Amino acid sequence: MNQKHITSHLIKFISICSLAFFVSCKKEVKVVKVDLSKLQLNEKIEKVISYNDSLSIGVETVEYPFCLLIEVDNSVKYNFDGIELKNQNIVFQINSELLKTDSITRSGGGHIDLKPLRNGTDLKKTLKKFKAEDFIYGIRIEMDTTEQKKEILKKIELKYGKGTKNPNTDNGLYWNLKKQNKYIFYAPDYNRLIILNNTNLSKTCYWDVVNGLIDFGGCDKENYFKDLLVNTTKPEDIKNKPKIKIDKNWNINGLTIGQSNENDFKKSAINKNFERETVIEGSTGDIKELTYNNEYNNCYFFFNITKKNSDNPKFNILNAYSISDIERVEISFENGLLPLCSRAQVLQKFNKDEIENYNDYTYSNNIKIKNDLLDIGLYFNDKDQLSSLYILSKKKP
């Protein structure tokens, strides 16, 4: 065999080996599946998520307010007892003692504060901020078709028997698995399957938005909700409340909405106990969002970034502010409004044609004041008292 022929065979052999090695390598990076039905729900967070997936972390009071959430979108990683959950919404629940407070729910409506979770640094930072544990205690699975709901229910009943009818919904069921220290809530009316490790939960009561209040036997509703809100601080016990002055044009402490910049805010007397937070566009490094947050007193300032590739404070313009609980600040209004005044007293301060939603304000928890430059919302608590406000510039950045 001549040298040329030997060389040709050798090249072919090397090519085949290289291809085999490449295929072998590709097999090694195969997605590791997670069967959510087999979790003990005490696993470390990083054992059940992948940073290659689209992840968000934070607070979402619309569905469940009293814990930290990690939301997974469009993942191929998960199944439930063999039922594929490809591209469905999966939520992991994490205990956070800091969130056992009514500060994020008392003003009514829904509060959503979810941010991208890209790596371990993001995770550690968020867990520290919310004083949260580093392991999960629950999962919430989206069930998006009738067929899938039937399949999942069949799997659960095969393993645990028939569930107990949820009296609060048309088709809901639940299982109180005492030996496994688990609750299972099948809520097809809301497209949810919820499984929780109840080791540190109430053994007599459970509540969330999609299931309502469930009494497992001997539920003391008042004490149960008191425990959920264990870290609530009574307004009269709050010290060093920020002093807020709202002028007749709805500007705050000398800061003009739509004009004052971040430098002005930092120089103002109100700039104490606020944490600066930014959201960065991953592909460009540009700043997408900038806020100054005072979680304890429920005060928030929002800035427009007029030059997204610059972190120069003079280009960051005050766009809005929110005071979510008037009782947690010392506030005065130049137009004569008083904190915690009644809806009727608020209406006395404005003419009928100055109120945007005059025809339906009696059915709403807010009154919107007409203004050419600002969106002005005044919000009322369950006692119909002025309890919070949100002011937003109409001017586009």
N, C-alpha and C positions, 0 to 999 in steps of 0.2 A: 504493500500500500504506500503510495507516494506521500510526500510531506504535505502537499496541498490538500489531498483527500483527508488525511489525519486532522489537519487544522480545521477543515470544514465540519467534520464530525464533532470535534472538540467544542467549536463555537455553538453548534446545535445543542450539545449536552449541557453547556453552561447556561444557555438560554432557557432550556427546560427546567433546570435546577433553580434558576433565578425566578421563573414564573411560579414554580411550586413554592418557593420561599415567600414570594409576594402574596400568593393565595393563602398560605399558612398564616402570614402576618395579618391579613385581612380578617381571617377567622378569629384571631386572638382579640380584636377590638370589637367583637360582636357585643351588642347591647345585652347587659345582664338583666333579666326579667325579675320583677318583684311581684309576688303574689300577695296582694293586700289582705286577703282573707286569713293568711297565716301569720300576720304580724302580732306580736305581743302588745304593741302600742306602748313600748317603753324604750324603743330603739333610738340610738343617737341620730340626730337629724341627718348628718352626712352619710349615714348608712342607707338612707331611703330616698335620697335625692341625687340628681346628677346636675352639675353645673353646665353640662352641655344642653340641658333643656331650658325652655323659657320659664324662668322662675320669678315670682314676686313675693315680697315679704312685708308685713305690716298689719294694720288694723282695718277691719271691715265690719262696722256695726250693723249693716243692713241685715246680715244673716246671723252673725254670732259675735257679740261685742266683747265678751270677757276673756279673750285669749289672743295670743299672737298667731297669725296665719302665715303659712307658706303655700302659695298657689302655683300649681304646675299646669301649664297649657301645652297642648299638642305634643304630648310625650308618647313614645311607643314602648316605654319601660314597664308599664303596669298591666296586671290582669287581676281578676277576682275569681279565684278557684277555677282557673282555666279560661274564663270569659275575658276576651281581650278588651282593654279600655283605651285603645289607640285614639289619640287626638281628643281625649275627653278631659274635662276639668277635674283635677284632683287637688284637694286641700288637706294639708297636715296642720293639726292644732297643737299649739305649744303653750304651756302654762306660763303666765306672766302675772305676778302679784301686783305689778304696777297698774295693770288694766282692770283690776277689781275696784273700780271707782266709777261713779256716775258722771264724771267730768266729760266723757265722750258721748253720753246719751241724753243728758238732761235737757238739752235745748231742742230735742225733737228732730225728726228726720234721720237721714243716714249719713254716717261719717266714714269716708273711705280714704285711707292713707297707705297705699301700697307702692313700694319702690322696687326696682329691679334688684334681684339677688344674683350676682355674677360670680362670686368666689367666697372663699372662707373668710376673707377680711371683711366683706360686707356682712356676712353672717354674724361674726363675733361683735362687730360694731352695733348691729341691731339688737342682738341678745343683751348686750350690756346696757343699751339705752332703755330697753323695756324691762330690765331686771328679770329676764326670762330664762327658763331652763334650756339645756342643750339637747333635750330629747323630746320626742313627740308623745302625746297621750291620746290622740284621736285622728281619724281620717273622715273626710266628707267626699263622697264619690258622686259625680254627675251621672245620672242614668238618662240617656237622651232619646231612647226609643221604647215603644211599648213591648217589643220583643225582648229587648235587653232587661227591662224591668221584670218580665216573667221569668227569664232565665236566672237572674240573680235571686229572686224570691225562691225559686225551686231549689237552688243550691243551699240557701239558708235553712229552709224547712227540712231538707234532707239531713242536714247536720244537727239542727237544734229543735225541730218540731214546729208546730203551728205557733205563730206569735199571738200576742195580746192586742186586741183592737185599740187603736189610739182614739179616744173619745173626741178629740179636737179636730180631726180631719176625716174626710170621706173614706179613704182607702189606706190610711196609715196603720202600721203594725209596729210593735216593739218587743224585744226580748231582754229580760233581766237575767243575765247569766252569772249567777252568784259565784259558782265555782271557778269560773274563768275571770272573775272581776271585770266583766264587760257589759256594756249596754249596746244593743243594736237597734237603730231606729230606721225603719223602712218607710220612706215618705214619698211615694210615687206621685202624689198630687203636686209635689214641688221638685220632682226629678232628683231626689237626693237619697243616698244611703249613707248613714252616719254610724260609725263604730267608735266607741270610746272605752278606754281603760278607766274604770270608775274607782280605782284604788283611793284616789284623793278627791273624789266627788261625793256629793250627797247620796246616801243610800235610800232616801225616801222621796226626793223630788228631782225633777229635771225640767229645764225650760230652754227652748230656743225658738226662733221665729217660725220655723217650718213645722215644728211639732207641738208648739204650745206648752202649757204646763202639764206635766204628767206626774201623777201621784202613785208611787210604788207601794204606798201603805204608810199612813202616819205622817204625811207631808205637812209640815208647818210652813206655809207659804211665806209668812212675814219674816221668820228667821232665816229661811232659805235665801230670800233676796237680800237680806241684811248681810249674809255671809258672802254673796256674790259681790256686794259693794263694800266689803270690809275696810277698804282703804280710803273711803270717802272722808274728806275733811269737812267738818261743819263750817259754814261761812264765818260764823262768829269766832272761830278758832284760828282763822287765817291772819297771820301777822305780816306787816310791811306790804300791804296791798299797793299795787301800782296806782298812781294818781292819774286819772284820765280826764281830760277836758275836751269836750266836743263842741266846736264853735257852731254858729248858726248856719254855716255852709257845709257842715258835717266833716270838716277837717279835724285832725286830732293832735293835741299838744303842739300846736304851731306847725305841724307837718301838713303840707297841701297834697291831696291825692292827685296824681297825674303830673306833679311838678317836682316835689321834694325827692332827693335821691338818697342813696344808701349812706353817703357821708353825713347828710342832714340827720338821718335817723340815728347814726352812731353818736352824734354830738348832742342829741336831745336828752332831756332828763329821764325819758321813759326807757332808755336803752339800758336796762338792768335786768339780769336773770333771763335774757333771751339767748337762744342758741341759733347760730347761723347754719342753715342747711341748704345744700344745692343738689340738684339732679343734673348729672352730666350725660350728654349724648355720647354713647360708647364709640361710635364710628368716627366722630370728629373731635371729641374732647370739648365741644362747646357746652356752655351752661344752658340748660333747658329751663330750669326753675330755680328761684331763689326765695327763701322765706326766712323770717326771724320768728322763732317759736318760744313761747313761754307756756309750757304744758301745765305747770302748777296753777297758774292764774288764768289759764285758758285764753290767752291773748296771742294773736297772730298777725304778722305784717307780710304782705306779698309784694314782690317787686317784678317789674317788667325788665327784661334784659335787652336793652336797645342795641348792644354790640355783643353778640353771643360768643365771639371768640376773644373777648376781653373780660378780665375780672376787675376792671377799674370801677370803683364804687360810684363815680360821678355819672356813669352810663346806666346805672341800675335805678329805675324810677319807681317810686312808691305807687302801686297800682290798686291796692285794696288793704283793708284791715278787718279783723273779726274779733269780737269779744263774745265768747261762747257762754259766759256766765257772769252777769253783772254783779252778783253777790261776791265774787272773788276779786273785785277791784273796787277802788274808790273813784266813783264816776260822777261827773256833773255835765249838764247840758246847757248851753247858752240860750237855747230856745225855750227853756222852762220845763222840759221833761224831767221826770224824777225816776230813779231806779226802782223797779218793782211796782211802778204805778199800773193801774188797771187799764184794760183796753179802752174803756169808756173815757178815761182821763187822757189817753193818747189821742183819741178822736177829737177831743175838745181843742187840741192844739192845732188841728189842721182842718181846712175847709174840705168839703166833699170832693171838689174837683182837684184837690191836691193828692188824692189817694188813688193809686193805679187800680187796685183790686177792690174798690169800694163795694161792688155788687156781690162779691163773694167772701169778703173778709170775715164774716161771722162763721164761715165754715172752715176757715184756714187758721193755721197757728201763727200767721204773720200778717203784717200790714206793709205794703210797698208804697213809699212816698215818691211822687213824681219829681223828676229832676232832669234837666237837660244834660248834665255832665256826669251824674252818678246813678248807679243802681243802689237804692237804699232799702234795706229790709230790716224791719223791727219784729222780733220774735217773742212769743208768749209761752209761758210754762203751763203746766196742767191746772194752775190756779188762775189762769188768764192774767198773769202779771208780766210786764215787760222784763224779759230775762236775758236777752242777747240781741246782738245786732251785727249786720254784715254790710259793709260799704265798699263798692267796687266802681272804679273809673270806667266810663263808657268809651273813653278814648283808646283807639288801637295803637299798640306800640309801633 
